[in-house]
């Protein structure tokens, strides 16, 4: 069984997920890079392997129960445990905010459902299945967004906003049920990052955005749990 700490990062063939894999591997984690895109995921893992990092690829579709179960069986059989789960996989199901059709009045219910399936139910499914492999010691990071903050909720983009607000509730529910264990679970907003989703105008680099995710994934035993953070600082729900 694995002597290194084992981490899973979802949606990791590019962007924040890929950089999170890189940063965790540089901290000597054994990283399982997962993605729904098989060829792209394998290529991403190979890129990191060529940098001397301990990263392997496993296929994962977060909305598919069978796929999640297969990943759990792989981890159980190969490593015997899991130490870190980063729920990074996510989609932006709404029209772009600037194109004039992202109002809640125009929201397509199928797009809202799709957002919930990937952004909320996917992490929920993974937490249910993979947290038991942590043996009451581990870290879970739900990659959320400031667009899910009720305290600063604005209009537009209901599919994304609602799914991320609900993801924050997933964090809180699991935190309460895990409070007597050594498992810590937090929501993290990486900030506005120059990813494919964030766009070229975003002020933060991918490296900067991933730092807050990695911080929450590597918290010490006295670190926080059940919170919402950006760059390691608490932000309102």
N, C-alpha and C positions, 0 to 999 in steps of 0.2 A: 504494500500500500504506500501511498505517496507520503514522503517526508516533508516536501514543500507544501505550503498552503495552496489550495486549489480554488481558482476563481472562474466563474462563468460570466461572460458579457454577451448580452443579446443584441442583435442588430448591429454587428460589429465589423462589417466588411469595409466600412468607410467612416469618415467623419468622427464624431465624438466616441462612438463605440470602438473604432479602430485605435484611436489615440489612447483611450482608457486601457485597452489591452496592452499597448506598448508601455505605458507608464507603470502598470501593475507588474508586467514581466520584468521591467528594469528594477523593480523592488523585490525581485526573486520569487514572484508568484508563478505557479504553473497555471497558465491561462488557457481556457477553452473559448476560442473565438467562435461564436455561432451566428448564423445568418440563414435566411430563406433562399438566398441566391447562392447556389452550390459553387459554381465556377469562381465567382467573385470572392466568396468566402475562403475558398482554398487558396486563391492567389494572394489574398490579404495575409493569411496565416504564413504562407511561404515567404512573403516579404519580411515579416517579423522574424521568422526563423533564420533568414539570411543575415539578420542583424545580431545573431547569436542569442535570441530570446526563446524562452520555453513556451511556445504558443502552438496549439493544435486547433484544427477546425472540426466542428461538428455541425451537421445540418440541423436547423431548428426553425419550425414554423410555430410561432407563439400562439396562434389561434387553433392549432390542431392538437387535440388531446393525445393522440397516438405519438406524434412527434415529441411532445414534452415527456411522455412516459419513456420513450426510447432514449432520450438524453439522460433521464434519471438513472436508467438501467446501465448506461455506459459509465456514468460517474461512479455508481455503486460498485460495478465490477472492476473498473480500472484503478480507482483511487480510494474507495471505501468511505469517502466522506467528501463534503463540500464546505469551503470556508467563506466564500464570497459569492454573492449573486448580484449582478448589476443589471437591472431591468431597463435597458436603454432602447430597445426596439420601439419605434413609434412612427406614426404617420400624421400628416396634416391633411385631414380629409376635406377641408373647406376650400372654396375659391380664395385666391390671394386677396388680402384685405384691401388692396388698392384698386381692385378691378370693379368695385361697385356692386358686387352681387353676393357679398359675404354676410349680409344682414341676417339676423335671427329670423326676420320675417320671411326671408327667402330660403331658409334652411331646408335642405332635402333630407328627409328622415333616414333614407338609406345611408347617406354620408355620415349622419350622426351615429347610426348603429355601427358603421364600419370603424369610426373613431373609437367607440367604446370597446369593440371587439379586440382591437389591437392594443390600444393605449391603456385600457383598464382591465379588461378580462384576461388579456395575455399575462400581465404581471401577476394578477390574482391566481391564475392557474399555475404559474411557475412557483410562486410562493407556497402554495398548497403542496406541490409535488416535491420541491427541492429543499425547503427549510428542514424537513425531517432528516435530511442527510447531514445537517450541520451539527447534530448531536449536542444541541443546546449551547453551542459556541460558534458564532458566525456574524457576518455583516451582510445586510441587504440594503441596496440603494435603488430606490425608485426614481428614475430620471423624470422629473416633472417640469413645470414651467411657471414663470410668473403670470402667464395668461390664465392659470388656474387658481390664482389667488382671489378668494371672495372679497378680501379687504380692498383690492384694487381692480375689481371686475369692471370691464368696459364692454362695449358692444362688439359685434362682428364675431365671426369664427366660432360658432356655437359647438360644432362637432369637436374641435380641438379643445376649446375651453372646458366644456362639460366633461370630457374624458379625463383631462388632467386634474380637474377638481375632484372627480371621483377617485382617481389614482391616489390623491392625497388622503382620502378617506380610507383607502386600502391600507396605507401606511399606518394610520392611527389605529385601525382595528387590529392589525397584526401586532402592533406595539403593545397594546393592552393585553392581548392573549399570550405574549412572549415575555412579559415584564418580570417574571420570576426565573428567567433563563439568562444566559450570557449572550443571547442573540440581540443585536442592535439593528433596527430598521429605520431608515430615514428617507424623506423626500429631498431631492436636490434639484434646484434650478441652476443650470450651468451658466445662465446669462444669455445675452444675445450674441450668438457665435457665428462666425463665417463658415457655415456648413451649407450643403445644398438646400436645406430647409430654411436656414437663417438668412441666406443671401449674402451678396458681396458687400453690402453696406453695413453689416454688423460690426461693432467695435472690437469684439474679442476674437482672438485666434482660437483655433481648435485646441491647441495645447493649453491655453489659459482656461478654456471652458472645461476641459477634462480634469483639471486640477481639483476642483471642488468635488467631483464624482469620486476621484481616487482618495481624497481626504476622508470622505464618508465610508469608503470601502475598507479603509485601513485604520479605523478608530481604535484607540487603546481601550483597555477594559473599563476605564472610568469615563469614557466618552459618552456623548448624548445619544438618546434614542427617542423615536417618536416625534422628531422635529422636522422643520422645513428650513433648508439652508441654501444660501447662495455664496460661493467663495468661502465656505466655512463659517459664515455668519448667519445667525437666525433671521428669518424674514417672516412676516405675518402670513397666516393661512388665508 
